[in-house]
Amino acid sequence: MQQYQAKMAGGKQSVRMLLRQNRGVSSVEIDKTNIKGFERYAKKYGIDYAIRKDSSEVPPRYLVFFKAPDVEAFNAAFKEYSVSLLSKTKRPSVLAKLHKLVQAAAELPGKVRRKEQERGL
């Protein structure tokens, strides 16, 4: 049963399951801002990993454990993840753009409509 579970385990799993696979484990610290975003890239590259919260410090740290043979895949996934985070910070906010457009529309002069009746001669 344990061999079957070890064979079927893939992607996100517990630290204990990673250690049972006897392949060595490495870890990297990550911030909480976008853990789901990282999980998307880890799944894309087929990395077996576990996320552990270290509450002993304030603010808490998050550690990502992964199998040692997956180092190259992990580096590629982490690099792509960090590039996506940087591009998100450089992009202007949609709400900020909307507020600017609303202010610009409010400053435009309104249409003046005049209703005049045609007089027939």
C-alpha positions as CSV (number, residue, x, y, z in Angstrom):
1,M,0.0,0.0,0.0
2,Q,2.8,2.4,0.8
3,Q,4.5,1.7,-2.5
4,Y,1.3,2.4,-4.3
5,Q,0.8,5.7,-2.4
6,A,4.4,6.8,-3.1
7,K,4.0,6.0,-6.8
8,M,0.7,7.9,-7.1
9,A,1.9,10.9,-5.1
10,G,2.6,13.9,-7.3
11,G,2.4,17.7,-7.2
12,K,1.4,19.1,-3.8
13,Q,1.8,16.7,-0.9
14,S,2.9,16.7,2.7
15,V,6.5,17.0,3.9
16,R,6.3,13.5,5.3
17,M,5.3,12.0,1.9
18,L,8.3,13.8,0.3
19,L,10.7,12.4,2.9
20,R,9.3,8.9,2.4
21,Q,10.4,8.9,-1.2
22,N,14.1,8.9,-0.1
23,R,15.3,11.2,-2.8
24,G,16.5,14.1,-0.7
25,V,14.6,17.3,0.0
26,S,15.5,20.9,-0.5
27,S,13.7,24.0,0.6
28,V,13.2,27.7,-0.4
29,E,11.5,30.5,1.5
30,I,8.6,32.2,-0.2
31,D,6.3,35.1,0.8
32,K,2.5,34.6,1.3
33,T,1.4,37.1,-1.3
34,N,0.8,34.7,-4.1
35,I,1.2,31.1,-3.0
36,K,-1.5,29.9,-5.4
37,G,0.3,31.6,-8.3
38,F,3.5,29.5,-7.4
39,E,1.4,26.4,-7.2
40,R,0.2,26.9,-10.8
41,Y,3.8,27.0,-12.1
42,A,4.9,24.0,-10.0
43,K,2.0,22.0,-11.4
44,K,3.0,23.1,-14.9
45,Y,6.6,21.8,-14.5
46,G,5.5,18.6,-12.7
47,I,7.3,19.3,-9.4
48,D,6.6,17.4,-6.2
49,Y,6.5,19.9,-3.5
50,A,5.1,20.7,0.0
51,I,4.4,24.1,1.5
52,R,5.0,24.5,5.3
53,K,4.1,27.6,7.4
54,D,6.7,28.5,10.1
55,S,4.7,30.4,12.7
56,S,7.7,30.9,15.1
57,E,8.4,34.3,13.5
58,V,6.3,37.4,13.0
59,P,5.3,37.7,10.2
60,P,5.2,33.9,9.5
61,R,7.5,32.4,6.9
62,Y,6.4,30.0,4.3
63,L,8.9,27.3,3.2
64,V,8.5,25.3,-0.1
65,F,10.1,21.8,0.1
66,F,10.8,19.9,-3.1
67,K,12.7,16.8,-4.2
68,A,16.4,17.3,-4.8
69,P,16.3,15.8,-8.3
70,D,13.7,18.4,-9.3
71,V,16.2,21.3,-8.8
72,E,16.4,22.3,-12.5
73,A,12.6,22.2,-12.9
74,F,12.1,24.1,-9.7
75,N,14.5,26.8,-10.7
76,A,12.7,27.2,-14.0
77,A,9.3,27.3,-12.4
78,F,10.5,29.8,-9.7
79,K,12.1,32.0,-12.3
80,E,8.9,32.1,-14.4
81,Y,6.9,32.8,-11.2
82,S,9.1,35.7,-10.1
83,V,8.9,37.2,-13.6
84,S,5.1,37.1,-13.5
85,L,5.1,38.8,-10.1
86,L,7.4,41.6,-11.4
87,S,5.2,42.1,-14.4
88,K,2.1,42.4,-12.2
89,T,3.7,45.1,-10.1
90,K,4.7,47.1,-13.2
91,R,1.2,47.0,-14.7
92,P,-1.0,50.0,-13.7
93,S,-4.1,49.2,-11.8
94,V,-7.4,49.0,-13.7
95,L,-9.2,50.9,-10.9
96,A,-6.6,53.7,-11.1
97,K,-7.2,54.0,-14.9
98,L,-10.9,54.0,-14.3
99,H,-10.7,56.8,-11.8
100,K,-8.6,58.9,-14.1
101,L,-11.1,58.4,-16.9
102,V,-14.0,59.3,-14.7
103,Q,-12.2,62.5,-13.6
104,A,-11.4,63.4,-17.2
105,A,-15.1,62.8,-18.2
106,A,-16.3,65.1,-15.4
107,E,-14.0,67.9,-16.5
108,L,-15.3,67.9,-20.1
109,P,-18.0,70.5,-20.8
110,G,-21.4,69.1,-21.1
111,K,-23.5,69.4,-24.2
112,V,-25.8,72.3,-24.3
113,R,-29.0,71.4,-26.0
114,R,-31.3,74.1,-27.3
115,K,-34.8,73.2,-28.3
116,E,-36.1,75.6,-30.8
117,Q,-39.4,75.4,-32.6
118,E,-39.5,75.9,-36.3
119,R,-41.8,78.5,-37.4
120,G,-43.6,78.1,-40.6
121,L,-44.1,81.2,-42.7
